[in-house]
Amino acid sequence: MHDDVIVAEASRRADRSHAVSLPALVLQVLDEAGIESASVGGLAVSIGPGSFTGLRVGLAFAKGLAWAGRVPLAPVPTLEALAWVAEAAPGSRVCAAIDARKGEIYAALFTIGPTGAPVRETPDRAWNAHDLAARLPDGTIVVGDADVEYGDVLGVRAHLRPGATHPPRGGVVARLGAARLRLGGHQPLDALEPVYVRPADATLPERPLR
């Protein structure tokens, strides 16, 4: 982004390790924008919830860029950024929902304000699909990839805007991140951790008491 305008944006479905594909994609965007990496004044990163591995790789890469370039890094809630791509009218209810695996969905509810900005109603949470469907008011717009596995459950009372047609956008993360940076919303790099919502699958064993 430059002067609040998205000058370049790209996405790619990863067909190999995020650690391999992400740096190349960032270089592609910088090249298309005609911007040298040394000219970057701030960074934004989607902080979660989401894939544990994807969040760790993305945040580690963003931290490395921020540290090397000595620029601030703003964390952006993943579900909030997703709610922006729903293309919902003011007054609409939006549920940003992504597949959390293990029969669960990461989701949060928003109301679209007069300016088109999503206003959060609930914190991020991991839901059972049937519990989430029962919680949604009639006519809620559901955006995200949760429809792939749970569309038949969520679509009973809601309008689905699937991830295939309304995918997450780096430009939205950039815009939200830029707004946070203007308000001083960056954090020390060593304090930034992914927002997992639920405990990680792999944890270190506790040390035995002596």
GULUM-297844 format. One record per residue (C-alpha): x, y, z; residue number from 1. Coordinates in steps of 0.1 Angstrom, whole numbers, plus 5000, padded with zeros to 4 digits. Layout:
<sites>
+------+------+------+-----+
!    u !    v !    w ! pos !
+------+------+------+-----+
!    X !    Y !    Z ! NUM !
...
+------+------+------+-----+
</sites>
This chain:
<sites>
+------+------+------+-----+
!    u !    v !    w ! pos !
+------+------+------+-----+
! 5000 ! 5000 ! 5000 !   1 !
! 5010 ! 5036 ! 4994 !   2 !
! 4990 ! 5066 ! 5006 !   3 !
! 4961 ! 5042 ! 5015 !   4 !
! 4960 ! 5028 ! 4980 !   5 !
! 4967 ! 4991 ! 4973 !   6 !
! 4994 ! 4993 ! 4946 !   7 !
! 5000 ! 4955 ! 4943 !   8 !
! 4984 ! 4924 ! 4956 !   9 !
! 4988 ! 4887 ! 4948 !  10 !
! 4976 ! 4853 ! 4961 !  11 !
! 4985 ! 4818 ! 4954 !  12 !
! 4973 ! 4784 ! 4966 !  13 !
! 5004 ! 4769 ! 4981 !  14 !
! 5014 ! 4738 ! 4964 !  15 !
! 5045 ! 4734 ! 4985 !  16 !
! 5059 ! 4746 ! 5019 !  17 !
! 5047 ! 4781 ! 5030 !  18 !
! 5083 ! 4787 ! 5040 !  19 !
! 5093 ! 4783 ! 5003 !  20 !
! 5064 ! 4800 ! 4985 !  21 !
! 5059 ! 4830 ! 5008 !  22 !
! 5092 ! 4848 ! 5002 !  23 !
! 5088 ! 4844 ! 4964 !  24 !
! 5053 ! 4858 ! 4966 !  25 !
! 5064 ! 4888 ! 4986 !  26 !
! 5092 ! 4895 ! 4961 !  27 !
! 5067 ! 4893 ! 4933 !  28 !
! 5044 ! 4919 ! 4949 !  29 !
! 5073 ! 4943 ! 4956 !  30 !
! 5084 ! 4939 ! 4920 !  31 !
! 5049 ! 4946 ! 4906 !  32 !
! 5045 ! 4976 ! 4928 !  33 !
! 5079 ! 4990 ! 4918 !  34 !
! 5090 ! 4992 ! 4954 !  35 !
! 5124 ! 4984 ! 4969 !  36 !
! 5123 ! 4964 ! 5001 !  37 !
! 5143 ! 4992 ! 5018 !  38 !
! 5115 ! 5016 ! 5011 !  39 !
! 5089 ! 4996 ! 5030 !  40 !
! 5078 ! 5017 ! 5061 !  41 !
! 5056 ! 4992 ! 5079 !  42 !
! 5043 ! 4956 ! 5077 !  43 !
! 5011 ! 4938 ! 5086 !  44 !
! 5005 ! 4901 ! 5093 !  45 !
! 4975 ! 4880 ! 5097 !  46 !
! 4979 ! 4868 ! 5133 !  47 !
! 4952 ! 4840 ! 5135 !  48 !
! 4933 ! 4819 ! 5142 !  49 !
! 4941 ! 4795 ! 5114 !  50 !
! 4965 ! 4767 ! 5105 !  51 !
! 4990 ! 4764 ! 5133 !  52 !
! 5019 ! 4758 ! 5108 !  53 !
! 5008 ! 4785 ! 5085 !  54 !
! 5005 ! 4811 ! 5113 !  55 !
! 5039 ! 4802 ! 5126 !  56 !
! 5056 ! 4804 ! 5092 !  57 !
! 5038 ! 4837 ! 5083 !  58 !
! 5046 ! 4854 ! 5116 !  59 !
! 5082 ! 4842 ! 5117 !  60 !
! 5087 ! 4855 ! 5081 !  61 !
! 5071 ! 4889 ! 5089 !  62 !
! 5091 ! 4892 ! 5121 !  63 !
! 5123 ! 4886 ! 5101 !  64 !
! 5114 ! 4913 ! 5076 !  65 !
! 5105 ! 4937 ! 5103 !  66 !
! 5137 ! 4931 ! 5123 !  67 !
! 5159 ! 4933 ! 5092 !  68 !
! 5142 ! 4964 ! 5079 !  69 !
! 5138 ! 4981 ! 5113 !  70 !
! 5101 ! 4987 ! 5106 !  71 !
! 5070 ! 4983 ! 5127 !  72 !
! 5048 ! 4952 ! 5124 !  73 !
! 5010 ! 4953 ! 5130 !  74 !
! 4991 ! 4921 ! 5139 !  75 !
! 4957 ! 4919 ! 5122 !  76 !
! 4930 ! 4894 ! 5134 !  77 !
! 4924 ! 4869 ! 5107 !  78 !
! 4886 ! 4867 ! 5111 !  79 !
! 4883 ! 4905 ! 5112 !  80 !
! 4901 ! 4907 ! 5078 !  81 !
! 4880 ! 4880 ! 5064 !  82 !
! 4848 ! 4898 ! 5074 !  83 !
! 4858 ! 4927 ! 5052 !  84 !
! 4857 ! 4906 ! 5021 !  85 !
! 4821 ! 4895 ! 5026 !  86 !
! 4808 ! 4925 ! 5005 !  87 !
! 4779 ! 4929 ! 5029 !  88 !
! 4756 ! 4959 ! 5031 !  89 !
! 4755 ! 4981 ! 5062 !  90 !
! 4733 ! 4965 ! 5089 !  91 !
! 4741 ! 4930 ! 5078 !  92 !
! 4753 ! 4903 ! 5102 !  93 !
! 4785 ! 4886 ! 5091 !  94 !
! 4801 ! 4854 ! 5104 !  95 !
! 4837 ! 4849 ! 5094 !  96 !
! 4842 ! 4812 ! 5095 !  97 !
! 4872 ! 4790 ! 5086 !  98 !
! 4877 ! 4753 ! 5089 !  99 !
! 4896 ! 4745 ! 5121 ! 100 !
! 4897 ! 4707 ! 5114 ! 101 !
! 4888 ! 4681 ! 5140 ! 102 !
! 4851 ! 4689 ! 5134 ! 103 !
! 4854 ! 4725 ! 5145 ! 104 !
! 4852 ! 4760 ! 5130 ! 105 !
! 4870 ! 4791 ! 5139 ! 106 !
! 4844 ! 4819 ! 5138 ! 107 !
! 4835 ! 4853 ! 5150 ! 108 !
! 4803 ! 4874 ! 5144 ! 109 !
! 4803 ! 4910 ! 5131 ! 110 !
! 4777 ! 4936 ! 5122 ! 111 !
! 4785 ! 4958 ! 5092 ! 112 !
! 4785 ! 4995 ! 5103 ! 113 !
! 4772 ! 5025 ! 5084 ! 114 !
! 4806 ! 5030 ! 5067 ! 115 !
! 4809 ! 4994 ! 5056 ! 116 !
! 4833 ! 4984 ! 5084 ! 117 !
! 4827 ! 4952 ! 5103 ! 118 !
! 4820 ! 4958 ! 5140 ! 119 !
! 4829 ! 4928 ! 5162 ! 120 !
! 4802 ! 4912 ! 5183 ! 121 !
! 4819 ! 4881 ! 5196 ! 122 !
! 4855 ! 4871 ! 5203 ! 123 !
! 4872 ! 4845 ! 5181 ! 124 !
! 4862 ! 4810 ! 5191 ! 125 !
! 4863 ! 4773 ! 5180 ! 126 !
! 4828 ! 4761 ! 5174 ! 127 !
! 4811 ! 4728 ! 5167 ! 128 !
! 4794 ! 4733 ! 5134 ! 129 !
! 4759 ! 4725 ! 5147 ! 130 !
! 4764 ! 4748 ! 5177 ! 131 !
! 4776 ! 4777 ! 5155 ! 132 !
! 4747 ! 4772 ! 5130 ! 133 !
! 4722 ! 4774 ! 5159 ! 134 !
! 4739 ! 4806 ! 5171 ! 135 !
! 4735 ! 4824 ! 5138 ! 136 !
! 4706 ! 4848 ! 5134 ! 137 !
! 4685 ! 4841 ! 5102 ! 138 !
! 4700 ! 4858 ! 5072 ! 139 !
! 4736 ! 4859 ! 5085 ! 140 !
! 4762 ! 4860 ! 5058 ! 141 !
! 4789 ! 4834 ! 5063 ! 142 !
! 4822 ! 4841 ! 5046 ! 143 !
! 4852 ! 4818 ! 5046 ! 144 !
! 4862 ! 4782 ! 5037 ! 145 !
! 4841 ! 4765 ! 5064 ! 146 !
! 4815 ! 4760 ! 5037 ! 147 !
! 4836 ! 4732 ! 5021 ! 148 !
! 4830 ! 4708 ! 5050 ! 149 !
! 4800 ! 4724 ! 5068 ! 150 !
! 4780 ! 4742 ! 5041 ! 151 !
! 4751 ! 4719 ! 5045 ! 152 !
! 4749 ! 4727 ! 5082 ! 153 !
! 4757 ! 4764 ! 5081 ! 154 !
! 4736 ! 4771 ! 5050 ! 155 !
! 4702 ! 4761 ! 5066 ! 156 !
! 4697 ! 4796 ! 5081 ! 157 !
! 4726 ! 4816 ! 5066 ! 158 !
! 4737 ! 4829 ! 5032 ! 159 !
! 4771 ! 4814 ! 5022 ! 160 !
! 4798 ! 4834 ! 5005 ! 161 !
! 4824 ! 4807 ! 5002 ! 162 !
! 4862 ! 4810 ! 5003 ! 163 !
! 4864 ! 4801 ! 4966 ! 164 !
! 4847 ! 4833 ! 4956 ! 165 !
! 4855 ! 4855 ! 4987 ! 166 !
! 4890 ! 4845 ! 4997 ! 167 !
! 4911 ! 4862 ! 5023 ! 168 !
! 4930 ! 4892 ! 5008 ! 169 !
! 4964 ! 4905 ! 5016 ! 170 !
! 4953 ! 4940 ! 5006 ! 171 !
! 4927 ! 4940 ! 5034 ! 172 !
! 4953 ! 4929 ! 5059 ! 173 !
! 4976 ! 4957 ! 5046 ! 174 !
! 4948 ! 4983 ! 5049 ! 175 !
! 4939 ! 4972 ! 5085 ! 176 !
! 4975 ! 4970 ! 5095 ! 177 !
! 4983 ! 5005 ! 5081 ! 178 !
! 4954 ! 5019 ! 5102 ! 179 !
! 4967 ! 5002 ! 5133 ! 180 !
! 5002 ! 5016 ! 5127 ! 181 !
! 4989 ! 5051 ! 5123 ! 182 !
! 4973 ! 5047 ! 5158 ! 183 !
! 5005 ! 5032 ! 5172 ! 184 !
! 4992 ! 4997 ! 5171 ! 185 !
! 5025 ! 4979 ! 5165 ! 186 !
! 5039 ! 4956 ! 5192 ! 187 !
! 5075 ! 4946 ! 5202 ! 188 !
! 5085 ! 4917 ! 5179 ! 189 !
! 5094 ! 4894 ! 5208 ! 190 !
! 5059 ! 4899 ! 5222 ! 191 !
! 5040 ! 4889 ! 5191 ! 192 !
! 5026 ! 4854 ! 5191 ! 193 !
! 5001 ! 4836 ! 5169 ! 194 !
! 4964 ! 4836 ! 5181 ! 195 !
! 4956 ! 4799 ! 5180 ! 196 !
! 4923 ! 4801 ! 5200 ! 197 !
! 4927 ! 4764 ! 5210 ! 198 !
! 4958 ! 4746 ! 5223 ! 199 !
! 4984 ! 4735 ! 5198 ! 200 !
! 4984 ! 4699 ! 5189 ! 201 !
! 5021 ! 4695 ! 5197 ! 202 !
! 5034 ! 4706 ! 5231 ! 203 !
! 5066 ! 4702 ! 5250 ! 204 !
! 5064 ! 4676 ! 5278 ! 205 !
! 5064 ! 4690 ! 5313 ! 206 !
! 5097 ! 4686 ! 5332 ! 207 !
! 5094 ! 4661 ! 5361 ! 208 !
! 5096 ! 4676 ! 5396 ! 209 !
! 5128 ! 4670 ! 5415 ! 210 !
+------+------+------+-----+
</sites>
